[in-house]
């Protein structure tokens, strides 16, 4: 029996509320604020193998993705057109004997260690994105200026 559980709201995501990097950009007559968050996303899949001569023990297979997301605001209001995922790290995965509910704390700890190990790289990716965001702002401005 396959039981697929999608879990986007793990306790480790509380750490994703704090931005890994923030920057202010003055562009034209507008001031923009960009914040970058490293957000983990975990998917769990519980598998119960069936054996004819012994009891089935469930196995929890999991995969975690870590993404750096950009959020942009102008005058305190979000500008969704510029918010997006800018980098996705290599996924990390594993499995535990037993149910996914029982393994959840171990999975959370492993994903938190992975996110911590990638923290410096996430900051570097966010810092490099400033030039990309300025180019995007230039492109939109060029489209809106009548000449």
Backbone as a chain_set.jsonl record, in Angstrom:
{"seq": "XXXXXXXXXXXXXXXXXXXXXXXXXXXXXXXXXXXXXXXXXXXXXXXXXXXXXXXXXXXXXXXXXXXXXXXXXXXXXXXXXXXXXXXXXXXXXXXXXXXXXXXXXXXXXXXXXXXXXXXXXXXXXXXXXXXXXXXXXXXXXXXXXXX", "coords": {"N": [[0.844, -1.173, 0.0], [0.56, 2.142, -0.882], [1.121, 5.238, 0.504], [0.876, 8.528, 0.041], [2.19, 11.465, 1.162], [2.171, 14.873, 1.193], [4.117, 17.339, 2.468], [4.344, 20.557, 3.28], [4.573, 22.298, 5.331], [6.465, 22.054, 7.563], [7.999, 22.064, 10.814], [10.569, 23.081, 10.591], [10.376, 25.015, 8.703], [9.777, 27.34, 9.881], [12.075, 28.696, 10.319], [12.531, 29.705, 7.832], [11.201, 32.07, 7.651], [12.762, 34.208, 8.401], [14.716, 36.326, 6.503], [17.477, 35.375, 4.377], [18.955, 37.22, 3.154], [18.748, 40.701, 2.431], [18.015, 43.557, 0.427], [18.129, 46.952, -0.74], [16.914, 48.785, -3.465], [17.19, 51.525, -5.528], [15.379, 52.634, -8.166], [14.751, 54.381, -10.964], [12.193, 56.527, -10.096], [11.397, 55.111, -7.975], [11.633, 53.16, -4.984], [12.77, 50.002, -4.186], [12.461, 47.048, -2.271], [14.084, 44.105, -1.702], [13.852, 40.82, -0.556], [15.28, 37.743, 0.447], [14.657, 34.331, 0.855], [15.526, 31.176, 2.146], [13.936, 28.321, 1.528], [12.822, 25.282, 2.673], [11.291, 22.324, 1.35], [9.476, 19.469, 1.884], [8.773, 16.195, 0.862], [6.969, 13.318, 1.615], [6.757, 9.776, 1.56], [5.105, 6.959, 2.296], [5.656, 3.557, 2.425], [4.454, 0.277, 2.406], [5.785, -2.683, 2.339], [4.825, -5.901, 1.11], [5.062, -9.099, 2.33], [4.999, -12.621, 2.031], [5.722, -14.379, 4.067], [6.222, -12.938, 6.43], [5.561, -10.191, 8.705], [4.529, -6.979, 7.518], [6.539, -4.107, 7.506], [6.311, -0.702, 7.656], [7.941, 1.707, 5.525], [9.405, 4.831, 5.44], [9.939, 7.011, 2.937], [11.642, 9.875, 1.906], [12.067, 13.165, 0.49], [13.8, 16.192, 0.224], [13.667, 19.501, -0.866], [15.512, 22.454, -1.323], [15.027, 25.779, -1.727], [15.869, 29.016, -2.902], [14.079, 31.857, -2.561], [12.839, 34.89, -3.987], [11.433, 37.891, -2.829], [9.777, 40.873, -3.563], [9.187, 44.255, -2.729], [7.517, 47.403, -2.953], [7.167, 50.555, -1.669], [6.17, 49.429, 0.675], [4.362, 47.554, -0.242], [3.757, 44.4, -1.69], [5.274, 43.268, -4.716], [4.329, 41.155, -6.818], [5.107, 40.393, -9.398], [7.854, 40.386, -9.556], [8.686, 38.581, -7.703], [10.042, 35.397, -7.159], [11.328, 32.02, -7.467], [14.765, 31.737, -7.269], [16.898, 30.03, -7.158], [17.578, 26.56, -6.939], [18.648, 24.125, -4.823], [20.515, 21.023, -4.915], [18.459, 18.242, -4.418], [17.938, 16.485, -1.301], [17.685, 13.254, 0.079], [16.208, 10.364, 1.697], [15.535, 7.433, 3.749], [13.523, 5.866, 6.262], [12.935, 3.223, 8.54], [9.721, 2.375, 9.495], [6.806, 4.383, 10.279], [6.012, 7.501, 8.597], [5.143, 9.488, 10.281], [6.35, 8.802, 12.691], [9.006, 9.134, 12.013], [9.282, 11.78, 11.509], [10.534, 13.801, 13.167], [13.241, 13.112, 12.966], [13.638, 13.43, 10.239], [13.085, 16.17, 9.978], [15.242, 17.2, 11.465], [17.407, 16.357, 9.903], [16.926, 17.722, 7.487], [17.089, 20.338, 8.425], [19.807, 20.435, 9.128], [20.911, 20.185, 6.577], [19.942, 22.54, 5.356], [21.269, 24.405, 6.95], [23.915, 23.835, 6.26], [23.931, 24.768, 3.68], [23.56, 27.465, 3.94], [25.455, 29.642, 3.661], [25.977, 29.512, 0.95], [23.436, 30.075, -0.023], [23.162, 32.75, 0.715], [25.154, 33.883, -0.902], [24.092, 33.357, -3.461], [21.789, 34.921, -3.323], [22.906, 37.494, -3.08], [24.137, 37.744, -5.57], [21.939, 37.933, -7.182], [21.035, 40.52, -7.259], [21.921, 42.08, -9.476], [20.532, 40.799, -11.524], [17.886, 41.353, -10.803], [17.881, 44.163, -11.077], [18.225, 44.322, -13.848], [15.786, 43.172, -14.66], [14.009, 45.093, -13.665], [14.826, 47.267, -15.249], [14.025, 46.328, -17.763], [11.217, 46.198, -17.516], [10.689, 48.874, -17.049], [11.552, 49.996, -19.463], [9.583, 49.037, -21.141], [7.35, 50.382, -20.247], [7.805, 53.094, -20.541], [6.898, 55.658, -22.584], [8.012, 56.77, -25.678]], "CA": [[0.0, 0.0, 0.0], [1.312, 3.385, -0.96], [0.477, 6.406, 1.097], [1.681, 9.684, -0.337], [1.925, 12.621, 2.014], [2.926, 16.072, 0.814], [4.236, 18.163, 3.664], [5.0, 21.822, 2.98], [4.594, 23.159, 6.515], [7.185, 21.432, 8.662], [8.47, 23.004, 11.842], [11.818, 23.728, 10.172], [10.099, 26.138, 7.819], [9.687, 28.556, 10.684], [13.343, 29.395, 10.116], [12.499, 30.336, 6.518], [10.565, 33.376, 7.783], [13.852, 35.166, 8.47], [15.426, 36.346, 5.219], [18.914, 35.124, 4.388], [19.58, 38.434, 2.617], [17.827, 41.773, 2.03], [18.691, 44.662, -0.234], [17.303, 48.072, -1.184], [17.288, 49.211, -4.81], [16.521, 52.714, -6.06], [15.292, 52.468, -9.617], [13.876, 55.45, -11.427], [11.682, 57.294, -8.964], [10.834, 54.12, -7.063], [12.54, 52.415, -4.11], [12.344, 48.614, -4.056], [13.082, 46.258, -1.219], [14.087, 42.684, -2.056], [14.284, 39.92, 0.513], [15.523, 36.388, -0.053], [14.413, 33.302, 1.865], [15.844, 29.787, 1.808], [12.748, 27.605, 1.99], [12.804, 23.843, 2.415], [10.013, 21.682, 1.055], [9.706, 18.04, 2.1], [7.706, 15.278, 0.466], [7.083, 12.035, 2.31], [6.027, 8.676, 0.927], [5.135, 5.795, 3.169], [5.491, 2.329, 1.658], [4.35, -0.94, 3.216], [6.036, -3.855, 1.503], [4.056, -7.096, 1.469], [5.807, -10.35, 2.256], [4.124, -13.761, 2.33], [6.128, -15.116, 5.258], [6.493, -12.097, 7.6], [4.753, -8.98, 8.814], [5.001, -5.816, 6.769], [7.004, -2.956, 8.279], [6.311, 0.446, 6.75], [9.176, 2.438, 5.283], [9.156, 6.222, 5.071], [10.903, 7.576, 1.989], [11.45, 11.312, 1.877], [12.947, 13.996, -0.325], [13.71, 17.609, 0.591], [14.193, 20.494, -1.8], [15.811, 23.742, -0.698], [14.924, 26.79, -2.772], [16.031, 30.415, -2.515], [12.996, 32.628, -3.167], [12.948, 36.345, -3.921], [10.198, 38.66, -2.646], [10.069, 42.286, -3.816], [8.147, 45.182, -2.281], [7.708, 48.819, -3.252], [6.335, 51.361, -0.773], [5.54, 48.542, 1.638], [3.418, 46.645, -0.889], [4.416, 43.343, -2.466], [5.234, 43.332, -6.173], [4.429, 39.731, -7.149], [5.715, 40.157, -10.706], [9.296, 40.2, -9.414], [8.945, 37.51, -6.745], [10.185, 34.095, -7.797], [12.42, 31.157, -7.021], [15.947, 32.091, -8.062], [17.882, 28.944, -7.132], [17.16, 25.318, -6.289], [19.794, 23.286, -4.49], [20.349, 19.599, -5.168], [17.605, 17.649, -3.374], [18.497, 15.498, -0.387], [16.637, 12.271, 0.33], [16.562, 9.253, 2.566], [14.414, 6.587, 4.158], [13.533, 5.388, 7.637], [12.011, 2.131, 8.827], [8.62, 2.838, 10.331], [5.889, 5.343, 9.663], [6.532, 8.853, 8.386], [4.836, 10.271, 11.482], [7.371, 8.483, 13.694], [10.319, 9.583, 11.531], [9.215, 13.208, 11.187], [11.533, 14.613, 13.881], [14.551, 12.802, 12.393], [13.671, 14.051, 8.915], [13.207, 17.616, 10.215], [16.613, 17.482, 11.899], [18.312, 16.175, 8.771], [16.687, 18.822, 6.552], [17.633, 21.543, 9.061], [21.277, 20.384, 8.962], [21.193, 20.451, 5.166], [19.707, 23.965, 5.133], [22.365, 25.119, 7.624], [25.131, 23.634, 5.468], [23.805, 25.543, 2.437], [23.229, 28.857, 4.282], [26.406, 30.587, 3.068], [25.759, 29.473, -0.503], [22.165, 30.763, -0.264], [23.449, 34.184, 0.811], [25.909, 34.257, -2.108], [23.145, 33.342, -4.579], [20.924, 36.087, -3.146], [23.683, 38.693, -3.376], [24.357, 37.793, -7.021], [20.667, 38.185, -7.858], [20.763, 41.958, -7.333], [22.104, 42.526, -10.864], [19.428, 40.23, -12.309], [16.684, 42.122, -10.467], [18.003, 45.486, -11.7], [17.95, 44.113, -15.276], [14.345, 42.973, -14.798], [13.384, 46.401, -13.466], [15.117, 48.049, -16.458], [13.191, 45.811, -18.854], [9.837, 46.626, -17.303], [10.65, 50.323, -17.219], [11.665, 50.268, -20.899], [8.29, 48.73, -21.754], [6.311, 51.303, -19.786], [8.13, 54.478, -20.906], [6.499, 56.016, -23.931], [9.048, 57.648, -26.142]], "C": [[0.891, 1.237, 0.0], [0.489, 4.511, -0.355], [1.386, 7.592, 0.796], [1.242, 10.87, 0.503], [2.782, 13.777, 1.526], [2.948, 17.004, 2.01], [5.027, 19.42, 3.344], [5.219, 22.66, 4.244], [5.236, 22.461, 7.705], [7.678, 22.5, 9.633], [9.739, 23.721, 11.423], [11.576, 24.92, 9.279], [9.923, 27.432, 8.587], [10.964, 29.379, 10.536], [13.365, 30.133, 8.785], [11.847, 31.714, 6.552], [11.62, 34.476, 7.813], [14.603, 35.162, 7.138], [16.912, 36.048, 5.385], [19.674, 36.349, 3.885], [18.479, 39.424, 2.258], [18.636, 42.874, 1.371], [17.669, 45.718, -0.643], [17.826, 48.515, -2.545], [16.481, 50.452, -5.168], [16.556, 52.602, -7.564], [14.28, 53.461, -10.145], [13.462, 56.292, -10.238], [11.157, 56.381, -7.863], [11.93, 53.449, -6.238], [11.956, 51.006, -3.933], [13.119, 47.947, -2.932], [12.968, 44.789, -1.625], [14.579, 41.879, -0.865], [14.327, 38.506, -0.046], [15.392, 35.398, 1.096], [14.839, 31.949, 1.322], [14.725, 28.936, 2.399], [12.833, 26.128, 1.643], [11.38, 23.352, 2.145], [10.266, 20.181, 1.107], [8.506, 17.249, 1.607], [8.0, 13.912, 1.095], [6.256, 10.991, 1.575], [6.19, 7.444, 1.804], [4.779, 4.549, 2.358], [5.41, 1.165, 2.636], [4.584, -2.139, 2.311], [5.232, -5.052, 2.016], [4.923, -8.332, 1.253], [4.883, -11.49, 2.68], [4.461, -14.399, 3.67], [6.461, -14.256, 6.477], [5.62, -10.845, 7.568], [5.379, -7.841, 8.024], [5.4, -4.708, 7.739], [7.032, -1.768, 7.329], [7.696, 1.095, 6.665], [8.785, 3.847, 4.834], [10.285, 6.692, 4.162], [10.595, 9.062, 1.88], [12.441, 11.978, 0.949], [12.719, 15.444, 0.074], [14.365, 18.453, -0.483], [14.427, 21.771, -1.019], [15.897, 24.772, -1.814], [15.152, 28.167, -2.17], [14.99, 31.206, -3.295], [13.225, 34.114, -2.969], [11.552, 36.937, -3.744], [10.56, 40.133, -2.787], [8.876, 43.12, -3.355], [8.539, 46.595, -2.693], [6.708, 49.589, -2.404], [5.542, 50.477, 0.188], [4.539, 47.563, 1.056], [4.173, 45.655, -1.763], [4.234, 43.59, -3.957], [5.422, 41.901, -6.67], [5.116, 39.439, -8.481], [7.218, 39.896, -10.606], [9.665, 39.117, -8.402], [9.02, 36.171, -7.456], [11.281, 33.286, -7.115], [13.63, 31.463, -7.894], [16.997, 30.982, -8.088], [17.293, 27.742, -6.408], [18.405, 24.472, -6.072], [19.481, 21.827, -4.847], [19.495, 18.995, -4.056], [18.378, 16.65, -2.524], [17.359, 14.531, -0.066], [17.144, 11.169, 1.243], [15.347, 8.401, 2.854], [14.631, 6.137, 5.591], [12.557, 4.231, 7.761], [10.96, 2.651, 9.793], [7.788, 3.862, 9.6], [6.551, 6.711, 9.508], [6.262, 9.734, 9.604], [5.892, 10.038, 12.557], [8.737, 9.036, 13.306], [10.387, 11.091, 11.318], [10.288, 14.046, 11.889], [12.938, 14.353, 13.337], [14.699, 13.461, 11.022], [13.844, 15.565, 9.058], [14.634, 17.993, 10.598], [17.59, 17.367, 10.739], [18.161, 17.3, 7.745], [17.234, 20.131, 7.128], [19.159, 21.581, 8.952], [21.674, 20.705, 7.521], [21.03, 21.943, 4.861], [20.817, 24.802, 5.775], [23.659, 25.007, 6.827], [25.112, 24.472, 4.191], [23.562, 27.032, 2.688], [24.158, 29.86, 3.611], [26.229, 30.649, 1.553], [24.457, 30.193, -0.871], [22.355, 32.274, -0.208], [24.184, 34.651, -0.442], [24.992, 34.317, -3.332], [22.259, 34.579, -4.518], [21.661, 37.379, -3.489], [23.92, 38.847, -4.881], [23.084, 38.141, -7.784], [20.364, 39.666, -7.991], [20.876, 42.466, -8.769], [20.975, 42.016, -11.758], [18.148, 41.019, -12.054], [16.732, 43.511, -11.093], [17.726, 45.373, -13.198], [16.454, 43.921, -15.522], [13.592, 44.288, -14.63], [13.609, 47.305, -14.676], [14.215, 47.62, -17.615], [11.742, 46.271, -18.722], [9.711, 48.131, -17.512], [10.713, 50.71, -18.693], [10.329, 50.006, -21.608], [7.226, 49.766, -21.41], [6.576, 52.754, -20.175], [7.752, 54.697, -22.365], [7.531, 56.979, -24.48], [8.863, 58.048, -27.515]], "O": [[1.838, 1.351, 0.778], [-0.685, 4.694, -0.675], [2.529, 7.642, 1.25], [0.063, 11.224, 0.539], [4.005, 13.655, 1.46], [1.896, 17.41, 2.505], [6.243, 19.362, 3.159], [5.976, 23.63, 4.217], [4.6, 22.3, 8.746], [7.757, 23.682, 9.298], [9.976, 24.851, 11.848], [12.464, 25.754, 9.104], [9.922, 28.511, 7.994], [10.935, 30.607, 10.617], [14.13, 31.082, 8.618], [11.932, 32.455, 5.572], [11.385, 35.569, 7.298], [15.074, 34.115, 6.694], [17.527, 36.414, 6.387], [20.867, 36.506, 4.144], [17.398, 39.024, 1.827], [19.797, 43.097, 1.712], [16.496, 45.413, -0.864], [19.036, 48.608, -2.752], [15.251, 50.44, -5.121], [17.622, 52.489, -8.168], [13.096, 53.394, -9.815], [14.309, 56.723, -9.456], [10.531, 56.855, -6.915], [13.026, 53.2, -6.74], [10.789, 50.85, -3.575], [14.286, 48.255, -2.688], [11.867, 44.294, -1.864], [15.589, 42.211, -0.246], [13.519, 38.127, -0.894], [15.948, 35.605, 2.174], [14.548, 31.614, 0.174], [14.583, 28.842, 3.618], [12.906, 25.76, 0.471], [10.406, 23.906, 2.655], [11.174, 19.68, 0.445], [7.361, 17.593, 1.901], [9.135, 13.436, 1.094], [5.19, 11.291, 1.037], [7.302, 6.96, 2.014], [3.743, 4.495, 1.696], [6.199, 1.077, 3.576], [3.678, -2.565, 1.595], [4.994, -5.184, 3.216], [5.439, -8.577, 0.163], [4.074, -11.328, 3.593], [3.569, -14.912, 4.345], [6.941, -14.791, 7.476], [5.029, -10.497, 6.546], [6.599, -7.756, 7.883], [4.671, -4.414, 8.686], [7.707, -1.817, 6.3], [8.496, 1.035, 7.599], [7.939, 4.02, 3.957], [11.443, 6.76, 4.574], [9.435, 9.46, 1.775], [13.508, 11.438, 0.657], [11.578, 15.874, 0.244], [15.467, 18.16, -0.945], [13.631, 22.13, -0.15], [16.721, 24.663, -2.722], [14.69, 28.455, -1.066], [15.007, 31.231, -4.526], [13.731, 34.551, -1.935], [10.607, 36.535, -4.423], [11.538, 40.592, -2.197], [7.72, 42.749, -3.558], [9.719, 46.937, -2.771], [5.514, 49.288, -2.431], [4.378, 50.752, 0.476], [3.921, 46.807, 1.805], [5.104, 46.021, -2.48], [3.186, 44.057, -4.404], [6.551, 41.476, -6.917], [5.653, 38.348, -8.671], [7.792, 39.252, -11.484], [10.839, 38.775, -8.265], [8.154, 35.847, -8.268], [12.05, 33.799, -6.303], [13.531, 31.449, -9.121], [17.886, 30.989, -8.94], [16.603, 27.883, -5.399], [19.123, 24.144, -7.017], [18.324, 21.458, -5.051], [19.775, 19.211, -2.877], [19.351, 16.049, -2.98], [16.205, 14.943, 0.048], [18.338, 11.059, 1.521], [14.273, 8.608, 2.29], [15.761, 6.04, 6.07], [11.481, 4.25, 7.162], [11.285, 3.294, 10.791], [8.041, 4.168, 8.435], [7.52, 7.031, 10.196], [7.054, 10.62, 9.923], [6.285, 10.972, 13.256], [9.539, 9.372, 14.177], [11.446, 11.62, 10.981], [10.891, 14.917, 11.262], [13.745, 15.278, 13.254], [15.762, 13.986, 10.689], [14.647, 16.173, 8.35], [15.171, 18.989, 10.111], [18.499, 18.187, 10.605], [19.154, 17.778, 7.196], [17.784, 20.946, 6.388], [19.736, 22.641, 8.71], [22.654, 21.41, 7.281], [21.873, 22.54, 4.191], [21.253, 25.799, 5.2], [24.415, 25.973, 6.729], [26.168, 24.842, 3.677], [23.376, 27.787, 1.734], [23.683, 30.843, 3.043], [26.322, 31.72, 0.953], [24.382, 30.846, -1.912], [21.764, 33.0, -1.007], [23.865, 35.709, -0.985], [25.107, 35.232, -4.148], [22.005, 35.215, -5.542], [21.09, 38.266, -4.124], [23.904, 39.963, -5.401], [23.157, 38.6, -8.924], [19.497, 40.034, -8.783], [20.008, 43.209, -9.228], [20.518, 42.73, -12.651], [17.408, 41.32, -12.991], [15.715, 43.989, -11.594], [17.06, 46.239, -13.765], [15.914, 44.454, -16.492], [12.647, 44.564, -15.369], [12.702, 48.027, -15.089], [13.704, 48.46, -18.356], [11.12, 46.683, -19.701], [8.731, 48.601, -18.09], [10.022, 51.63, -19.13], [9.995, 50.693, -22.574], [6.306, 50.0, -22.194], [5.655, 53.57, -20.141], [8.234, 54.001, -23.259], [7.895, 57.932, -23.792], [9.674, 58.802, -28.053]]}, "num_chains": 1, "name": "protein.A"}
